[in-house]
């Protein structure tokens, strides 16, 4: 694993300790009372995947030196 990437992920985890992704699309089901069923719960961010997606799209975050 790249040492710089590991340090960056550790820093992001310190800055955003409880960052979660929320699924904001329409819910799968709504019952007659207006309650949602089968919604996707919030999930923790995998910072390694996040940084990989940024790089795939031509963006990059680096540690400042």
C-alpha positions as a Markdown table, in Angstrom:
| # | Residue | x | y | z |
|---|---|---|---|---|
| 1 | Unk | 0.0 | 0.0 | 0.0 |
| 2 | Unk | 1.2 | 3.5 | -0.8 |
| 3 | Unk | 2.4 | 5.2 | 2.4 |
| 4 | Unk | 1.2 | 8.7 | 1.2 |
| 5 | Unk | -2.3 | 7.3 | 0.5 |
| 6 | Unk | -2.4 | 5.6 | 3.9 |
| 7 | Unk | -1.5 | 8.9 | 5.6 |
| 8 | Unk | -4.1 | 10.7 | 3.6 |
| 9 | Unk | -6.8 | 8.2 | 4.6 |
| 10 | Unk | -5.8 | 8.5 | 8.2 |
| 11 | Unk | -6.1 | 12.2 | 8.0 |
| 12 | Unk | -9.5 | 12.1 | 6.3 |
| 13 | Unk | -10.7 | 9.7 | 9.0 |
| 14 | Unk | -9.6 | 12.1 | 11.7 |
| 15 | Unk | -11.3 | 15.1 | 10.0 |
| 16 | Unk | -14.5 | 13.2 | 9.2 |
| 17 | Unk | -14.8 | 10.6 | 11.9 |
| 18 | Unk | -18.4 | 9.7 | 11.4 |
| 19 | Unk | -18.9 | 10.5 | 7.7 |
| 20 | Unk | -21.7 | 8.4 | 6.1 |
| 21 | Unk | -23.2 | 8.1 | 2.7 |
| 22 | Unk | -27.0 | 8.4 | 2.5 |
| 23 | Unk | -29.0 | 6.9 | -0.3 |
| 24 | Unk | -31.2 | 9.9 | -1.3 |
| 25 | Unk | -33.1 | 8.2 | -4.2 |
| 26 | Unk | -36.8 | 7.3 | -4.0 |
| 27 | Unk | -37.5 | 4.6 | -1.4 |
| 28 | Unk | -38.3 | 1.1 | -2.8 |
| 29 | Unk | -41.7 | 0.8 | -1.0 |
| 30 | Unk | -44.1 | 3.1 | 0.8 |
| 31 | Unk | -47.0 | 1.5 | 2.8 |
| 32 | Unk | -50.5 | 3.0 | 3.1 |
| 33 | Unk | -49.4 | 5.0 | 6.2 |
| 34 | Unk | -46.6 | 6.8 | 4.3 |
| 35 | Unk | -43.9 | 4.7 | 6.1 |
| 36 | Unk | -40.9 | 3.6 | 4.0 |
| 37 | Unk | -39.9 | 0.0 | 3.8 |
| 38 | Unk | -36.8 | -1.6 | 2.3 |
| 39 | Unk | -34.7 | 1.6 | 2.3 |
| 40 | Unk | -30.9 | 1.5 | 2.0 |
| 41 | Unk | -29.4 | 2.5 | 5.4 |
| 42 | Unk | -26.5 | 5.0 | 5.6 |
| 43 | Unk | -23.1 | 3.4 | 5.2 |
| 44 | Unk | -19.6 | 4.4 | 6.2 |
| 45 | Unk | -17.4 | 5.7 | 3.5 |
| 46 | Unk | -14.4 | 3.6 | 2.4 |
| 47 | Unk | -11.9 | 6.4 | 1.9 |
| 48 | Unk | -9.7 | 4.1 | -0.3 |
| 49 | Unk | -12.6 | 3.5 | -2.7 |
| 50 | Unk | -13.5 | 7.2 | -2.6 |
| 51 | Unk | -10.0 | 8.3 | -3.6 |
| 52 | Unk | -9.9 | 5.7 | -6.3 |
| 53 | Unk | -13.1 | 7.0 | -7.8 |
| 54 | Unk | -11.7 | 10.5 | -7.7 |
| 55 | Unk | -8.6 | 9.4 | -9.6 |
| 56 | Unk | -10.7 | 7.5 | -12.2 |
| 57 | Unk | -12.6 | 10.8 | -12.9 |
| 58 | Unk | -9.4 | 12.8 | -13.2 |
| 59 | Unk | -9.4 | 14.4 | -9.7 |
| 60 | Unk | -6.7 | 13.8 | -7.1 |
| 61 | Unk | -6.3 | 14.7 | -3.4 |
| 62 | Unk | -2.7 | 14.7 | -2.1 |
| 63 | Unk | -1.1 | 15.5 | 1.2 |
| 64 | Unk | 0.4 | 19.0 | 1.3 |
| 65 | Unk | 4.1 | 19.1 | 2.0 |
